């Protein structure tokens, strides 16, 4: 295991389970000090403890990323704890499936608040700290192939994820003078506890429609994330890296019978 993140500090949001947890875990294994965020304090504490038990340097920090003041406090707490901030991973996200004809405003607002507002203002808080430090930094946004290809019942979610890719591209103009990089990982189907909870047949369903004949693991996405955060990607910014086993080349979708609809 390399230590190319030694003496660097990261915040990873939504990292109690799944992709975020694996990103935090791999960063810690490779030498970074990690502040692990989750909306649930107990989940955050257990996740950080597991990483520490493996020899990593990780502290839990609970909070809802839709709360801008909380995001700013998270950055401040991280700097007070570890002395600086070098990497910000906006992984926290919310999926709320729904038929367009019956989708409720509260669900729409919550998806946008977590996925888009949370990522935007977390990036802003981190970038302000990077600018103050004067030594650059790296921001990573977690998008989705649903931001590129239409999937039924995920219109609001896909809109929020598409916006993140444009956000990374747009912010190159404002962030690059401070040596701050911003990129986006674009996962396809991934085996995570959240996806398996939504659809118990998730693995089999997505294996049938993915050219590589299997969905990604959290480890697959974390490997891509760490590359974009690493010094090896030092001249890459404003880009979106798709990790989907070839799915976006064909864009076939499984049945989504578990979603309740309002069809007449």
C-alpha positions as CSV (number, residue, x, y, z in Angstrom):
1,X,0.0,0.0,0.0
2,X,1.5,3.4,-1.0
3,X,1.5,6.4,1.2
4,X,1.0,9.1,-1.5
5,X,-1.6,10.8,0.7
6,X,0.7,11.1,3.7
7,X,0.4,14.4,5.6
8,X,-2.7,15.3,3.6
9,X,-6.1,15.9,5.1
10,X,-9.5,15.0,3.6
11,X,-13.2,15.4,4.4
12,X,-15.5,12.8,2.9
13,X,-19.2,13.5,3.2
14,X,-21.8,10.7,3.3
15,X,-19.1,8.3,4.3
16,X,-20.8,6.1,6.9
17,X,-21.4,3.3,4.3
18,X,-20.9,2.4,0.7
19,X,-18.8,4.4,-1.7
20,X,-18.0,7.3,0.7
21,X,-16.9,4.8,3.4
22,X,-14.6,3.1,0.9
23,X,-13.1,6.4,-0.3
24,X,-12.4,7.4,3.3
25,X,-11.0,4.0,4.1
26,X,-8.6,3.9,1.2
27,X,-7.5,7.5,1.8
28,X,-6.7,6.6,5.4
29,X,-4.9,3.4,4.4
30,X,-2.7,5.5,2.1
31,X,-1.7,8.0,4.7
32,X,-4.3,10.7,4.8
33,X,-6.0,12.0,7.9
34,X,-9.7,11.7,7.2
35,X,-12.7,13.5,8.7
36,X,-15.6,11.2,8.0
37,X,-19.1,12.7,7.8
38,X,-22.5,11.1,7.9
39,X,-25.9,12.5,8.8
40,X,-26.2,9.8,11.5
41,X,-23.8,10.3,14.4
42,X,-23.8,6.6,15.3
43,X,-23.1,5.5,11.8
44,X,-20.3,8.0,11.5
45,X,-18.7,6.9,14.7
46,X,-18.8,3.2,13.9
47,X,-17.4,3.8,10.4
48,X,-14.5,6.0,11.8
49,X,-13.8,3.4,14.4
50,X,-13.5,0.6,11.8
51,X,-11.0,2.7,9.8
52,X,-9.0,3.4,12.9
53,X,-8.9,-0.2,13.9
54,X,-7.3,-0.9,10.5
55,X,-4.5,1.6,11.4
56,X,-6.0,4.7,9.7
57,X,-6.3,8.2,11.1
58,X,-10.0,9.0,11.0
59,X,-12.4,11.1,13.0
60,X,-16.2,11.1,12.8
61,X,-18.2,14.3,12.1
62,X,-21.9,14.1,11.9
63,X,-24.1,16.6,10.0
64,X,-26.6,17.2,7.3
65,X,-24.9,18.5,4.2
66,X,-28.0,20.4,3.2
67,X,-27.2,22.7,6.2
68,X,-24.7,25.3,4.8
69,X,-23.7,26.5,8.3
70,X,-23.0,23.0,9.3
71,X,-20.8,22.5,6.2
72,X,-18.8,25.6,7.0
73,X,-18.4,24.4,10.6
74,X,-17.2,21.0,9.3
75,X,-14.4,22.6,7.4
76,X,-13.4,24.7,10.5
77,X,-13.5,21.7,12.8
78,X,-11.3,19.7,10.4
79,X,-8.7,22.5,10.3
80,X,-8.8,22.8,14.1
81,X,-8.4,19.0,14.4
82,X,-5.8,18.3,11.7
83,X,-4.2,21.7,11.0
84,X,-5.2,22.0,7.4
85,X,-7.4,20.7,4.6
86,X,-6.2,19.3,1.2
87,X,-9.1,17.3,-0.2
88,X,-12.9,17.6,-0.1
89,X,-15.0,14.7,-1.4
90,X,-18.7,15.7,-1.8
91,X,-20.0,12.1,-1.8
92,X,-23.3,12.6,0.2
93,X,-26.3,12.0,-1.9
94,X,-29.9,11.0,-1.8
95,X,-32.0,8.9,-4.2
96,X,-35.7,9.3,-4.1
97,X,-37.4,7.3,-6.9
98,X,-40.7,8.4,-8.1
99,X,-43.2,8.6,-10.9
100,X,-43.1,12.1,-12.5
101,X,-46.9,12.4,-12.4
102,X,-47.0,12.0,-8.6
103,X,-43.6,13.3,-7.5
104,X,-44.0,15.5,-4.5
105,X,-42.3,19.0,-4.0
106,X,-40.9,17.9,-0.7
107,X,-39.0,15.0,-2.3
108,X,-37.8,17.2,-5.1
109,X,-36.5,19.8,-2.7
110,X,-34.8,17.3,-0.5
111,X,-33.0,15.7,-3.4
112,X,-31.8,19.0,-4.6
113,X,-30.8,20.2,-1.1
114,X,-28.6,17.2,-0.4
115,X,-27.2,16.4,-3.9
116,X,-26.8,19.8,-5.4
117,X,-26.9,22.5,-2.7
118,X,-24.9,20.4,-0.3
119,X,-22.2,19.7,-2.9
120,X,-22.1,23.3,-4.1
121,X,-21.7,24.8,-0.6
122,X,-19.3,22.1,0.6
123,X,-17.1,22.8,-2.4
124,X,-17.3,26.6,-1.6
125,X,-16.4,26.1,2.0
126,X,-13.4,23.9,1.1
127,X,-12.2,26.2,-1.7
128,X,-12.2,29.1,0.7
129,X,-10.0,27.2,3.0
130,X,-7.7,26.1,0.2
131,X,-7.4,29.7,-1.0
132,X,-6.5,30.9,2.6
133,X,-3.8,28.2,2.9
134,X,-2.4,29.2,-0.5
135,X,-1.2,25.7,-1.3
136,X,-4.0,24.5,-3.7
137,X,-6.4,21.6,-3.1
138,X,-8.6,19.1,-4.7
139,X,-12.4,18.8,-4.8
140,X,-14.2,15.7,-5.9
141,X,-17.9,15.6,-6.7
142,X,-19.9,12.4,-6.9
143,X,-22.2,12.4,-9.9
144,X,-24.0,9.5,-11.7
145,X,-24.6,8.1,-15.1
146,X,-28.2,9.1,-14.5
147,X,-26.9,12.6,-15.1
148,X,-26.1,11.6,-18.7
149,X,-28.6,9.0,-19.6
150,X,-32.3,8.9,-18.8
151,X,-33.6,6.3,-16.3
152,X,-37.2,6.1,-15.5
153,X,-38.3,7.3,-12.1
154,X,-35.0,9.2,-11.5
155,X,-35.7,12.5,-13.2
156,X,-35.0,14.7,-10.2
157,X,-32.0,12.7,-9.1
158,X,-30.6,12.7,-12.6
159,X,-31.1,16.5,-12.9
160,X,-29.1,17.0,-9.7
161,X,-26.3,14.7,-10.8
162,X,-26.0,16.3,-14.3
163,X,-25.7,19.7,-12.6
164,X,-22.7,18.5,-10.7
165,X,-20.8,17.7,-13.9
166,X,-21.5,21.2,-15.2
167,X,-20.5,22.6,-11.8
168,X,-17.0,21.0,-12.0
169,X,-16.5,22.2,-15.6
170,X,-17.7,25.8,-14.7
171,X,-15.6,26.2,-11.5
172,X,-12.3,25.5,-13.4
173,X,-12.4,29.2,-14.3
174,X,-12.6,30.5,-10.7
175,X,-10.6,27.8,-8.9
176,X,-7.6,27.2,-11.2
177,X,-5.8,30.5,-10.3
178,X,-5.5,29.2,-6.8
179,X,-4.2,25.7,-7.9
180,X,-7.5,24.2,-6.8
181,X,-8.6,21.2,-8.9
182,X,-12.2,20.0,-9.2
183,X,-13.4,16.8,-10.9
184,X,-16.3,14.5,-10.9
185,X,-16.6,10.7,-10.7
186,X,-19.6,9.3,-12.6
187,X,-20.6,5.9,-11.3
188,X,-22.9,3.5,-13.0
189,X,-24.6,0.7,-11.1
190,X,-22.8,0.1,-7.8
191,X,-23.4,-2.6,-5.2
192,X,-24.1,-0.5,-2.1
193,X,-26.3,-1.1,0.9
194,X,-28.6,1.7,-0.2
195,X,-29.1,0.2,-3.7
196,X,-29.7,-3.3,-2.3
197,X,-32.2,-1.9,0.2
198,X,-34.1,-0.3,-2.7
199,X,-34.0,-3.4,-4.9
200,X,-33.0,-6.7,-3.3
201,X,-32.3,-8.1,-6.9
202,X,-30.1,-5.1,-7.8
203,X,-27.0,-7.1,-8.5
204,X,-28.7,-9.6,-10.9
205,X,-30.8,-7.0,-12.5
206,X,-27.9,-4.7,-13.4
207,X,-25.6,-7.5,-14.3
208,X,-28.0,-8.4,-17.1
209,X,-27.8,-4.9,-18.7
210,X,-24.1,-4.0,-18.0
211,X,-21.7,-4.9,-20.8
212,X,-19.1,-6.1,-18.2
213,X,-21.9,-8.4,-16.8
214,X,-21.6,-7.1,-13.3
215,X,-22.2,-3.8,-11.4
216,X,-19.3,-2.0,-9.8
217,X,-18.2,-2.4,-6.3
218,X,-17.6,0.5,-3.9
219,X,-13.9,-0.3,-4.3
220,X,-14.1,0.2,-8.0
221,X,-15.4,3.7,-7.5
222,X,-13.0,4.5,-4.7
223,X,-10.0,3.6,-6.9
224,X,-11.2,6.1,-9.5
225,X,-11.8,8.7,-6.8
226,X,-8.3,8.3,-5.3
227,X,-6.7,8.7,-8.8
228,X,-8.4,12.0,-9.3
229,X,-7.4,13.2,-5.8
230,X,-3.8,12.0,-6.2
231,X,-0.7,13.9,-7.4
232,X,-0.8,11.7,-10.5
233,X,-3.9,13.7,-11.6
234,X,-2.2,17.0,-10.9
235,X,-3.1,18.5,-14.3
236,X,-6.6,17.1,-14.5
237,X,-9.4,19.5,-13.6
238,X,-13.0,20.1,-14.8
239,X,-13.3,16.5,-15.9
240,X,-15.9,13.7,-15.3
241,X,-14.6,10.1,-15.1
242,X,-17.3,7.5,-16.0
243,X,-17.0,4.2,-14.1
244,X,-19.9,2.1,-15.3
245,X,-18.7,-1.2,-16.9
246,X,-19.6,0.1,-20.3
247,X,-23.3,0.8,-19.4
248,X,-23.5,4.2,-20.9
249,X,-22.5,2.8,-24.3
250,X,-25.8,0.8,-24.4
251,X,-27.9,2.4,-21.6
252,X,-30.2,-0.6,-21.2
253,X,-32.2,-0.6,-18.0
254,X,-33.7,-3.3,-15.9
255,X,-37.3,-3.4,-14.8
256,X,-38.0,-1.0,-11.9
257,X,-41.1,-2.8,-10.6
258,X,-40.3,-1.9,-7.0
259,X,-41.1,1.8,-7.7
260,X,-44.7,2.8,-6.9
261,X,-46.3,4.7,-9.8
262,X,-49.4,6.7,-10.4
263,X,-50.2,5.3,-13.9
264,X,-53.8,5.3,-15.0
